[in-house]
Amino acid sequence: MSKKDALGRGLGSLITMDDLQTSGSSSINEIELSKIIPNPDQPRSVFDEEALEELATSIKSLGVIQPITLREIEDGRYQIISGERRYRASHIAGLDKIPAYIKKTSDENIMEMALIENIQREDLNPIEIALSLQTLIDTYKLTQEKLSERIGKKRATIANFLRLLKLPAEIQMGLRDKDKPFDMGHAKLLLSLEDPSDQLMIYKQIIEYGFSVRKTEEIVKAINENSDENIPAPPPKKKNTPEEYNILKKHLSDFFGSTVAFTINEKGSGKISIPFASEQDLERIMQLFDTIKKND
């Protein structure tokens, strides 16, 4: 069996052994979990605890079906090249040992192997993928075209992921959070907005109101066309304003001679806005405040 065949359909189908400059052959062994340490360059930064529990249940029942890939380091220990989820789930399942391929590889290649393996598995979140791609480009001085050839993804796909790193940090965090109603489709639309403040404004609306990608597209298009009239208004709040606040709003509007905007949230806090049509109108409203102050 060749080195490439020994790796199965994972790394072997993605990386040529000549490129990685490995020596020796892969061998499969039962390795004690206590002798295994994670890879500090692991591209995945978030591990779904529920998914790990499910995998651990499967491992208890069926064992570890696909061996993880390790390399031997000092003091008889091993470092994970790929398979950290299986390693963690095996701990949860109470295993003492885990089947593993032992691979001889240099420090300069282990990061590339780990990054490419995870990117190809496509179970990272979009930001983790983007960071992994950028790391490969920076570390190995690759162009997007060369990276495309190396990992088997289209150049346009790589470019789309890398562009995500230009979004504000808050939006990038939203892409990491699977519980938020925000995904790659939303993010790509926000990238068409030049102003980061516009990106954040629409992002917050998406999170608050659960806008679909299609709805987001309408809003982004309206902003890019500089047409405030065409920007869809967000859905109204479900909670009705108490009647006493409506009465107060009417009194304030009558007093200031302007339609006062009155908003209140579920916690009881809010704001009062008094619009004015011109500088003269603003002076009139300020005079009313002066009158109130004098009568105080």
Order of alpha helices (4+ residues) and beta strands (2+ residues): alpha-alpha-beta-beta-alpha-beta-beta-alpha-beta-alpha-alpha-alpha-alpha-alpha-alpha-alpha-alpha-alpha-beta-beta-alpha
